[in-house]
Amino acid sequence: MCNQLPPEFWHGIQQFNQQEFYACHDTLEAIWLEACEPERTLYQGILQIAVGIYHLSNQNLRGAMILLGEGISRLSRYQPEYAGLDIHQLLLQSKTLLTQLQEDSLNQTDQLDITQYFQLFPKIEFSDRTP
């Protein structure tokens, strides 16, 4: 399984982009456990961002911020693109969401309204670079 991206990975990317974040986590975790580097860290970083957003949908702001931060950190070495994916753009979008959550966590007094974050949910886009 080393140095090749299995069909399950692409299915996980599709789930991520359809905002099926828990399903994405399950899909990528199944292949992450058996993967070799550098794919192992790639899978883990994407699934951590997915779980961070899943935590946000469950009103777990602290968990969302922690996992978004960990995912961003893991994916930073794959910039600007990896395997035809625009990792740079994914990181920019994820950092924007994380920054907004951090700012809002300082001012939070009521229950979190996650609908305000929907437009900030990142998408995994394909790179427009040609190899």
Secondary structure as the mmCIF struct_conf table of DSSP 4:
data_model
#
loop_
_struct_conf.conf_type_id
_struct_conf.id
_struct_conf.beg_label_comp_id
_struct_conf.beg_label_asym_id
_struct_conf.beg_label_seq_id
_struct_conf.end_label_comp_id
_struct_conf.end_label_asym_id
_struct_conf.end_label_seq_id
TURN_TY1_P TURN_TY1_P1 CYS A 2 ASN A 3
BEND BEND1 GLN A 4 GLN A 4
HELX_RH_AL_P HELX_RH_AL_P1 PRO A 7 ASN A 17
TURN_TY1_P TURN_TY1_P2 GLN A 18 GLN A 19
HELX_RH_AL_P HELX_RH_AL_P2 PHE A 21 TRP A 32
TURN_TY1_P TURN_TY1_P3 LEU A 33 GLU A 34
TURN_TY1_P TURN_TY1_P4 GLU A 37 PRO A 38
HELX_RH_AL_P HELX_RH_AL_P3 GLU A 39 SER A 57
TURN_TY1_P TURN_TY1_P5 ASN A 58 GLN A 59
HELX_RH_AL_P HELX_RH_AL_P4 LEU A 61 LEU A 75
HELX_RH_3T_P HELX_RH_3T_P1 SER A 76 TYR A 78
BEND BEND2 PRO A 80 PRO A 80
STRN STRN1 TYR A 82 TYR A 82
TURN_TY1_P TURN_TY1_P6 ALA A 83 GLY A 84
STRN STRN2 LEU A 85 LEU A 85
HELX_RH_AL_P HELX_RH_AL_P5 ILE A 87 ASN A 107
BEND BEND3 ASP A 110 ASP A 110
HELX_RH_3T_P HELX_RH_3T_P2 ILE A 114 LEU A 120
HELX_LH_PP_P HELX_LH_PP_P1 GLU A 125 GLU A 125
STRN STRN3 PHE A 126 PHE A 126
HELX_LH_PP_P HELX_LH_PP_P2 SER A 127 SER A 127
#
